[in-house]
Amino acid sequence: MNPTPPTEPPSLEDIAAAGTRRQRDADRLKKSGDELKELVLAALREGHLKPTEVAKASGWTGAHVRKMAREAGIEPDERYRERAERLKKAQTEGA
């Protein structure tokens, strides 16, 4: 939704206020993203939920969740290790 263009040119105060709102929103987005990441990693460490379910519930792609998990030292569950190795091998062969 586009705001209605102002009838007068924006003032420096208008621009500064919009910049402040943007920064506040960016800070809130980063904080919520960090909180979501911690929840996702905690769920993966616990191991009671399937990684695909965790990824789907988070709204992030499976690839992004896997990358975060590996960076956090969380390796694939034994049930998924063989499949992960097959996929990795297929990706390197196709590259």
C-alpha positions in Angstrom: 0.0 0.0 0.0 1.5 3.3 -1.1 1.0 6.4 1.1 -0.7 9.3 -0.5 1.9 11.7 -1.8 2.1 14.8 0.3 0.8 18.1 -1.1 3.9 19.9 0.2 7.5 18.8 -0.1 8.7 16.7 2.9 10.6 18.6 5.6 13.8 17.4 7.2 11.8 16.6 10.3 9.5 14.3 8.2 12.5 12.6 6.7 14.2 12.2 10.1 11.0 10.8 11.6 10.7 8.2 8.8 14.3 7.3 9.2 13.8 6.8 12.9 10.8 4.6 12.3 12.7 2.5 9.7 15.6 2.0 12.1 13.3 1.1 15.0 11.5 -1.5 12.7 14.9 -2.9 11.5 16.0 -3.3 15.2 12.7 -5.1 16.0 13.1 -7.3 13.0 16.6 -8.3 13.9 15.6 -9.0 17.5 12.6 -11.1 16.4 14.9 -13.0 13.9 17.4 -13.7 16.6 14.7 -14.9 19.0 13.3 -17.2 16.2 16.8 -18.5 15.5 17.3 -19.5 19.1 14.0 -21.3 19.2 14.7 -23.2 16.0 18.2 -24.2 17.2 16.8 -25.3 20.6 14.1 -27.4 18.9 16.7 -29.0 16.6 19.0 -29.8 19.6 16.1 -31.3 21.5 15.3 -33.6 18.6 11.7 -34.2 19.3 10.5 -32.3 16.2 11.4 -33.2 12.6 13.7 -30.7 11.1 11.3 -30.2 8.2 8.5 -29.3 10.6 10.7 -26.9 12.4 11.8 -25.2 9.1 8.2 -25.0 7.9 6.9 -23.5 11.2 9.7 -21.0 11.2 8.9 -19.7 7.8 12.6 -20.2 6.7 13.7 -22.5 4.0 15.0 -26.0 4.9 18.4 -25.0 3.5 18.6 -21.9 5.7 17.7 -23.9 8.8 20.3 -26.6 7.9 22.9 -23.9 7.4 22.1 -22.3 10.8 22.2 -25.8 12.4 25.6 -26.7 11.0 27.0 -23.3 12.0 25.8 -24.0 15.5 27.4 -27.4 15.6 24.2 -29.4 15.2 24.8 -32.3 12.9 22.1 -34.3 11.1 20.3 -36.9 13.2 21.4 -40.5 12.2 18.0 -41.0 10.6 18.8 -38.2 8.2 22.5 -38.5 7.8 22.5 -41.0 4.9 20.0 -38.8 3.0 22.0 -35.7 3.7 25.2 -37.4 2.4 23.4 -38.5 -0.8 22.1 -35.0 -1.4 25.5 -33.4 -0.8 27.2 -35.9 -3.1 24.6 -35.2 -5.8 25.1 -31.5 -5.5 28.9 -31.7 -5.8 28.6 -34.0 -8.8 26.2 -31.6 -10.5 28.3 -28.6 -9.9 
